[in-house]
Amino acid sequence: MSAKRKILVVDDDKDFILPIRKLLESKGYMVLEAHNGKEGMDNALSQKPDLILLDVMMTRLSEGFDTFRELRANEDTRSIPVFMTTSINSEVPFNFGRDETWLPVDKFLEKPILPEKLLKEVEQALA
């Protein structure tokens, strides 16, 4: 990897961000972070990450979904791959996942995410 690829982690749980940051940085990625959807959108616009890891439930239950739709609606961010990272399926009686119409994210990853699985998915998305 010649230039450092940037990954934006948008999550209100700093205990989730820290190990993800260490894992990705150990593999040569530059990790940016945001703690809510607005910060995430602002960082996506200003930093132009190569990939976004976006939590679903932050200050509002649907904040990640709303942020994802905003990312896709903006010409400057619509082509950035987005992985939704969440434990929502264990919190609510619904089963959320990738959906071409309502939630066309690139990947939907259940927390806790195994480090080797995350690295494999990131490497594939950025290949």
URDANOR-V332869 format. One record per residue. RES is the residue in one letter. SS is DSSP state (h for helix, s for strand, l for the rest). NEAR is the number of other C-alpha atoms within 12 Angstrom. Layout:
BEGIN
res,ss,near
RES,SS,NEAR
RES,SS,NEAR
END
This chain:
BEGIN
res,ss,near
M,l,12
S,l,6
A,l,9
K,l,18
R,l,26
K,s,30
I,s,40
L,s,43
V,s,42
V,s,45
D,l,39
D,l,30
D,l,25
K,h,18
D,h,13
F,h,27
I,h,30
L,h,20
P,h,20
I,h,36
R,h,30
K,h,19
L,h,24
L,h,31
E,h,21
S,h,15
K,l,23
G,l,19
Y,l,28
M,s,27
V,s,32
L,s,35
E,s,35
A,s,33
H,l,30
N,l,33
G,h,36
K,h,26
E,h,26
G,h,38
M,h,36
D,h,25
N,h,30
A,h,39
L,h,24
S,h,14
Q,h,25
K,l,27
P,l,34
D,l,32
L,s,41
I,s,46
L,s,50
L,s,51
D,s,45
V,l,41
M,l,29
M,l,29
T,l,20
R,l,17
L,l,20
S,l,23
E,h,28
G,h,40
F,h,34
D,h,27
T,h,40
F,h,38
R,h,26
E,h,24
L,h,34
R,h,25
A,h,15
N,l,17
E,l,14
D,l,19
T,l,28
R,l,26
S,l,23
I,l,31
P,s,33
V,s,42
F,s,37
M,s,42
T,s,39
T,s,35
S,l,28
I,h,26
N,h,19
S,h,13
E,h,15
V,l,13
P,l,9
F,l,10
N,l,15
F,l,26
G,l,25
R,l,20
D,s,15
E,l,10
T,l,9
W,l,14
L,s,26
P,l,23
V,l,35
D,l,29
K,s,30
F,s,32
L,s,30
E,s,26
K,l,28
P,l,21
I,l,24
L,l,16
P,h,21
E,h,15
K,h,18
L,h,28
L,h,26
K,h,17
E,h,25
V,h,31
E,h,21
Q,h,14
A,h,23
L,h,22
A,l,13
END
